[in-house]
Amino acid sequence: YQISAGSSALQVMAAFFRDLVKESIDRPRLEQQQEILNGYFEEGGFAVSPDLTEKHDLLVAQIFGYQPGNDLTQILGWHKGLDMFLSAVVAVRVLKSVLPLKRLAQLCACIEATIPFRENAKGKPSPLQVLHSRLEKCNADFDLGLSKEDLVLTIQQACDFWNRQLGNMVSSDPAVFLDHTWSLLPELHQGLQNRNLYTVNEFHASMVSMHTFLTGLQADKLYLQFEGKPSMHEIKSFQQCFRTNRAVALSYVRARLIAVAVVASMACRTGGDGPKSYFFGDLPAIHRHSVNMGELLDVPSANDAAHSCDMEVYDLLASGESRLVDAWFDIRNTGIAATLYAHLGEDNLCHALELSKQPPMTPESSMRLLTWLPFKLVKPILRAFAFMAVTRAPQTETLMKELESAESRIREQSPGDKEWHNQRRHARAAWRGPLGRVLLAIKRRRQKRSQPGTSQAQRSRDAPVSI
């Protein structure tokens, strides 16, 4: 309804049919849909049948750039166009007794324009220019009776229809962008469609996919323009809003990814992978309330968070249940991610990410991540982990002793022994906040003054100012 509000009748119809077929979700039931998709779904695969001769079918194929006999397996995937093509096929077959051929052609053009994330190579026709050429050819081949002005207006409406679908990306509230982006996770990673059975490793992999997806989104490739509409002023405004929301979403996803990597590491070291609900807690249900791991942690307040934290990101993590809508496959109480983000801040998020984004976690990569984090930060998460995964409490206690022993060894090392040791010390200091950083700097200056061989001039220059 948000997409079609204030739009033309053509765009309303396109909004209704555009997501009618979702191959990644509907695939188990597609055999029941073979009658309406006859000629495209053959023996478990997808192809344009060479026997198609009906003009309505040939019209759809030509607008999408296919011919009878073409294999469609190369466009499998939610972002490659198969869903849009099959949805257009259904739309035309359902409406061919109601709408004239030219209206069906315009409807197909609107749906085709929503194939996402296509390259717009410099010096080559844009996807909308290619679509205009195809529609122009269809107009001649099928005698549609569309004027030149009709052709341009149709592509402009198709362009506007695509841009409307990006409305959540330019919302003034980043939470709206996150809600819509989060809903894509089961399509990016089909394992999450098993609502109560998907594992920690599957969720970890889906977080990595989401991070890759957001990282690859480029503002200058998202918003389309055809024959001066929308204006460049509108395009630049859209792009600026998108960049702001994307930055917040990326930090949020990174924090969530690191949090699930930490739990996956604990699972790896205490017995292996298992259902996410076993470690994090059950998904919400109408008639019962179950504890989730995030509720067992004391999340630092905003005043105690690292000075480099983005307060918008922190608020979404710490108060997600009040700003974000619970997805049907996930909960938004993210106490673990909020705790980690508050301690690490943006300064240390990227290094933690490097230790977290190679699922599944192995015994070696698990220890690298868990020993890089300060033990006093990992300890309460381990206790919460043992509370949730009660059958793994003995193994968790053993892991805690291993990490405590590793912490002791790290303290005995000189700062130059390992590059990551310095980074880890910064991570441990970051959570102290601005005042803590000032006090730490004063402490270091005093230590420097007390070193043998320090001149009086140096001591005077390094003397702390009063605060």
C-alpha positions in Angstrom: 0.0 0.0 0.0 2.9 2.4 0.7 4.3 1.7 -2.8 1.0 2.3 -4.6 -0.2 5.2 -2.6 -0.8 8.1 -5.0 0.3 6.1 -8.0 -1.3 5.4 -11.4 -3.6 2.5 -12.1 -0.8 0.8 -14.0 1.6 1.0 -11.0 -1.1 -0.3 -8.6 -1.5 -3.4 -10.8 2.2 -3.8 -11.0 2.5 -3.6 -7.2 -0.2 -6.3 -6.9 1.5 -8.8 -9.2 5.2 -7.9 -8.9 6.0 -10.3 -5.9 3.3 -12.9 -6.7 6.0 -15.5 -7.4 9.0 -15.9 -5.1 11.0 -18.8 -6.4 13.2 -19.0 -3.3 10.2 -19.3 -1.0 7.5 -20.9 -3.2 9.8 -23.5 -4.8 8.4 -26.4 -2.8 4.9 -25.5 -4.0 5.7 -24.6 -7.6 4.5 -28.0 -8.8 1.0 -27.0 -7.6 1.3 -23.9 -9.8 2.4 -25.8 -13.0 -0.9 -25.2 -14.7 -0.6 -21.4 -14.7 3.2 -21.6 -15.3 2.9 -24.3 -18.0 5.7 -23.8 -20.5 8.1 -22.3 -18.0 8.5 -24.9 -15.3 9.7 -28.2 -16.7 11.0 -31.2 -14.9 12.1 -29.2 -11.8 13.9 -26.5 -13.9 13.0 -23.2 -15.5 13.1 -22.5 -19.3 11.0 -20.8 -21.9 9.4 -23.7 -23.8 10.3 -23.8 -27.5 6.6 -24.7 -28.1 5.2 -21.4 -26.9 3.3 -19.7 -29.7 0.5 -17.8 -27.9 1.0 -14.1 -28.5 0.6 -13.1 -24.8 3.4 -15.5 -23.8 5.6 -14.2 -26.6 4.9 -10.6 -25.5 6.1 -11.2 -22.0 9.2 -13.1 -23.1 10.2 -10.3 -25.6 9.8 -7.5 -23.0 12.1 -9.4 -20.6 14.5 -10.1 -23.4 13.9 -13.9 -23.8 12.9 -16.1 -26.7 11.3 -19.6 -26.8 13.9 -22.2 -26.0 15.9 -19.9 -23.6 17.2 -21.5 -20.4 16.2 -19.5 -17.3 18.5 -21.0 -14.8 21.0 -18.1 -15.2 18.4 -15.8 -13.6 17.7 -18.0 -10.6 17.9 -16.0 -7.4 15.7 -13.3 -5.8 17.8 -10.4 -7.3 18.4 -11.8 -10.8 14.9 -11.4 -12.4 13.3 -14.9 -12.4 10.7 -13.9 -9.8 9.7 -10.8 -11.8 9.5 -12.7 -15.0 7.3 -15.5 -13.6 5.1 -12.9 -11.8 4.6 -11.1 -15.2 3.7 -14.4 -16.8 1.0 -15.0 -14.2 -0.2 -11.4 -14.5 -0.7 -11.6 -18.2 -2.3 -15.1 -18.1 -4.7 -14.0 -15.4 -5.6 -10.6 -17.0 -5.5 -11.4 -20.8 -9.3 -11.8 -20.9 -9.8 -8.4 -19.2 -7.1 -6.0 -20.5 -6.0 -5.2 -24.0 -2.6 -6.4 -25.2 -1.1 -2.9 -25.0 -2.0 -2.5 -21.3 -0.5 -5.9 -20.5 2.7 -4.8 -22.3 2.8 -1.7 -20.1 2.2 -3.8 -17.0 5.1 -6.1 -17.9 7.4 -3.2 -18.5 6.6 -1.9 -15.0 7.4 -5.2 -13.5 10.6 -5.7 -15.6 11.9 -2.3 -14.4 12.0 -3.7 -10.8 14.8 -6.3 -11.5 17.3 -5.0 -8.9 20.9 -4.1 -8.9 21.7 -4.2 -12.6 24.9 -2.8 -13.8 24.7 0.5 -15.7 28.0 0.4 -17.6 29.4 3.6 -18.8 28.9 4.1 -22.5 26.2 1.5 -22.8 22.4 1.8 -22.7 20.9 1.8 -19.2 18.5 -1.0 -18.2 15.6 1.5 -18.7 16.8 2.5 -22.2 17.0 -1.2 -23.1 13.5 -1.7 -21.8 12.3 1.2 -23.9 13.8 -0.4 -27.0 12.2 -3.7 -26.3 8.8 -2.1 -25.7 9.2 -0.1 -28.9 9.9 -3.4 -30.8 6.9 -5.0 -29.2 4.8 -2.1 -30.2 5.7 -2.7 -33.8 5.7 -6.5 -33.7 2.3 -6.9 -31.9 0.7 -3.7 -33.4 0.0 -2.3 -29.9 -0.9 1.1 -31.0 1.3 3.0 -28.5 2.5 6.5 -29.5 6.0 7.7 -28.9 4.7 9.7 -26.0 3.0 6.6 -24.6 6.2 4.7 -24.8 8.2 7.3 -22.9 5.5 7.8 -20.3 5.3 4.0 -19.7 9.0 3.8 -19.0 8.9 6.9 -16.7 6.1 5.2 -14.8 8.1 2.0 -14.6 11.1 4.1 -13.3 8.9 5.8 -10.7 7.5 2.4 -9.7 11.0 1.1 -9.0 12.0 4.2 -7.1 8.9 4.0 -5.0 10.0 0.5 -3.7 13.1 2.2 -2.3 11.0 4.5 -0.2 12.0 2.8 3.1 15.7 3.4 2.2 15.2 7.2 2.4 13.1 7.2 5.5 13.9 9.8 8.1 14.0 6.9 10.6 16.8 4.4 10.0 14.7 1.8 11.9 12.3 1.7 8.9 15.2 1.0 6.6 16.4 -1.8 8.9 13.0 -3.4 9.3 12.6 -3.7 5.5 16.1 -4.8 5.0 15.9 -7.4 7.8 12.8 -9.0 6.0 15.1 -9.9 3.1 17.2 -12.3 5.3 15.1 -15.5 4.6 15.5 -14.8 0.9 19.2 -14.2 1.2 19.6 -17.4 3.3 16.9 -20.0 2.8 17.8 -21.9 6.0 16.1 -19.2 8.0 12.8 -20.2 6.6 12.8 -23.0 9.1 11.6 -20.6 11.8 12.4 -22.6 15.0 15.0 -25.0 13.7 17.7 -22.9 12.0 21.1 -23.1 13.7 23.5 -20.5 15.0 25.9 -21.2 12.1 23.1 -20.6 9.6 22.2 -17.3 11.3 25.9 -16.4 11.3 26.1 -17.1 7.6 23.0 -15.0 7.0 24.5 -12.1 8.9 27.6 -12.3 6.7 25.3 -12.3 3.6 23.4 -9.3 4.8 26.7 -7.4 5.5 27.9 -8.2 2.0 24.6 -7.1 0.6 24.6 -3.8 2.4 28.3 -3.2 1.6 27.6 -3.7 -2.1 24.7 -1.2 -2.3 25.7 1.9 -4.1 23.6 5.0 -4.0 24.4 6.1 -7.6 23.1 2.7 -8.9 19.9 2.5 -6.9 17.8 5.4 -8.0 16.8 5.4 -11.7 16.0 8.2 -14.0 14.5 8.3 -17.5 14.1 11.3 -19.8 14.6 13.8 -17.0 12.3 12.1 -14.4 12.8 12.3 -11.5 14.9 15.4 -11.4 18.6 15.4 -10.5 17.7 17.4 -7.3 15.4 14.6 -6.2 18.0 11.9 -7.1 20.7 13.6 -5.0 18.3 14.0 -2.1 17.4 10.3 -2.3 21.1 9.4 -2.4 22.1 11.5 0.6 19.3 10.0 2.7 20.2 6.5 1.6 23.9 7.0 2.5 22.9 8.1 6.0 20.6 5.1 6.6 23.1 2.7 5.1 25.8 3.8 7.4 23.6 3.2 10.5 22.4 -0.2 9.1 26.0 -1.4 8.4 27.1 -0.7 12.0 24.0 -2.4 13.3 24.6 -5.5 11.2 28.3 -5.6 12.1 27.4 -5.5 15.8 24.8 -8.3 15.3 27.3 -10.3 13.2 30.0 -10.1 15.9 27.5 -11.0 18.6 26.4 -14.2 16.8 30.0 -15.0 16.0 30.8 -14.8 19.7 28.0 -17.2 20.6 28.9 -19.5 17.6 32.5 -19.5 19.0 31.2 -20.6 22.4 29.0 -23.2 20.8 32.0 -24.5 18.7 34.2 -24.8 21.8 31.5 -26.5 24.0 30.1 -29.2 21.7 29.3 -27.7 18.3 26.5 -26.1 16.4 22.9 -26.2 17.5 19.5 -24.4 17.0 19.8 -20.7 17.5 16.8 -20.8 20.0 18.8 -23.2 22.2 21.4 -20.5 22.9 19.6 -17.2 22.3 16.1 -18.2 23.5 12.9 -19.1 21.8 11.1 -16.8 19.4 8.1 -14.8 20.9 4.8 -16.7 21.1 1.4 -15.4 22.0 0.7 -17.6 25.0 4.2 -17.8 26.6 7.2 -15.7 27.4 10.7 -17.3 27.4 13.9 -15.7 28.5 16.5 -14.8 25.9 20.2 -14.4 26.4 20.2 -10.7 25.9 18.0 -10.2 29.0 20.6 -11.8 31.2 23.2 -9.1 30.5 23.6 -5.7 32.1 23.8 -3.5 28.9 25.9 -0.4 29.6 24.0 2.9 29.5 24.5 5.4 26.8 26.7 7.5 29.2 29.0 4.5 29.7 29.3 3.5 26.1 32.6 4.0 24.2 33.1 7.5 23.0 33.2 6.4 19.3 29.8 4.7 19.5 27.2 6.1 17.1 24.3 6.8 19.5 21.7 6.0 16.8 23.2 2.5 16.3 23.5 2.1 20.1 19.9 3.0 20.6 18.7 0.5 17.9 20.7 -2.2 19.6 19.8 -1.4 23.2 16.2 -0.4 22.6 15.4 -2.4 19.5 12.2 -3.9 20.8 10.7 -0.5 21.1 11.8 0.8 17.6 12.1 -2.3 15.5 9.4 -4.8 14.5 10.0 -8.4 15.5 10.7 -10.4 12.3 8.9 -13.7 12.2 12.3 -15.5 12.3 14.2 -13.3 14.7 13.9 -11.2 17.9 15.0 -7.7 18.3 16.2 -7.9 21.9 19.9 -7.7 21.1 21.5 -7.4 24.5 24.7 -9.2 23.5 25.2 -7.0 20.4 24.4 -3.9 22.4 26.9 -4.8 25.1 29.7 -5.6 22.6 29.0 -2.4 20.7 29.0 -0.3 23.8 32.4 -1.6 24.8 34.1 -1.8 21.4 32.7 1.4 19.8 33.1 2.1 16.1 36.9 2.2 16.5 37.2 -1.5 17.2 34.2 -2.8 15.4 36.0 -3.4 12.1 38.8 -5.5 13.7 36.3 -7.6 15.6 34.4 -8.0 12.3 37.6 -9.4 10.6 37.7 -12.1 13.3 34.0 -12.9 12.9 33.0 -13.0 9.2 34.3 -16.4 8.1 31.5 -18.8 9.1 31.4 -21.5 10.4 33.6 -20.7 13.3 36.4 -23.3 13.9 38.1 -24.2 17.2 41.0 -22.0 16.1 39.0 -19.0 14.8 36.8 -19.2 17.9 39.7 -18.9 20.3 41.2 -16.0 18.2 38.0 -14.0 18.6 37.3 -14.9 22.2 40.8 -14.2 23.4 41.0 -10.9 21.5 38.0 -9.6 23.4 38.7 -8.6 27.0 37.9 -11.4 29.4 35.8 -9.2 31.7 33.6 -8.6 28.6 33.3 -12.2 27.6 32.8 -13.6 31.1 29.1 -12.4 31.6 28.2 -13.6 28.1 29.7 -17.0 28.9 27.6 -17.1 32.1 24.5 -16.2 30.1 25.4 -18.9 27.6 25.7 -21.5 30.3 22.4 -20.5 31.7 20.6 -20.9 28.3 22.5 -24.0 27.2 22.3 -25.7 30.6 23.5 -29.1 29.3 26.8 -27.4 28.2 27.5 -25.8 31.6 30.5 -28.1 32.4 32.1 -27.4 29.0 31.4 -23.7 29.4 33.1 -23.7 32.8 36.2 -25.3 31.2 36.2 -22.7 28.4 36.0 -19.9 30.9 39.1 -21.3 32.7 40.9 -21.5 29.3 40.1 -17.9 28.5 41.0 -16.7 32.0 44.3 -18.5 31.6 44.8 -16.9 28.2 44.1 -13.5 29.7 46.8 -14.1 32.3 49.4 -15.0 29.6 48.5 -11.9 27.6 49.2 -9.7 30.6 52.6 -11.2 30.9 53.5 -10.5 27.3 55.1 -7.2 26.3 52.9 -4.9 24.2 55.1 -5.5 21.1 54.9 -9.3 21.1 51.7 -9.3 19.1 50.1 -6.7 16.9 46.7 -7.7 17.9 47.6 -7.3 21.6 47.8 -3.5 21.1 44.5 -3.5 19.3 43.0 -5.6 22.1 44.3 -3.1 24.8 42.6 -0.3 22.8 39.4 -2.3 22.7 39.5 -2.8 26.5 40.1 1.0 27.0 37.5 2.2 24.5 34.5 1.4 26.7 35.6 3.7 29.4 34.1 6.7 27.6 35.6 10.2 27.2 36.6 10.7 30.8 38.1 7.3 31.0 40.3 8.0 28.0 41.5 11.3 29.6 42.4 9.5 32.8 44.2 6.8 30.9 46.2 9.4 29.0 47.2 11.1 32.3 48.3 7.7 33.7 50.5 7.1 30.7 52.1 10.5 31.0 52.9 9.9 34.7 54.5 6.6 33.8 56.6 8.2 31.1 57.7 10.9 33.6 58.8 8.3 36.0 61.0 6.5 33.5 64.8 6.8 34.0 66.5 9.2 31.7 63.5 11.5 31.2 64.7 15.1 31.1 63.2 17.9 33.2 62.0 19.6 30.0 60.2 16.5 28.9 58.6 16.1 32.3 57.4 19.7 32.2 56.0 19.3 28.7 54.2 16.0 29.6 52.8 17.2 32.9 49.0 16.6 33.0 46.7 19.6 32.9 44.2 19.9 35.7 40.6 18.8 34.8 
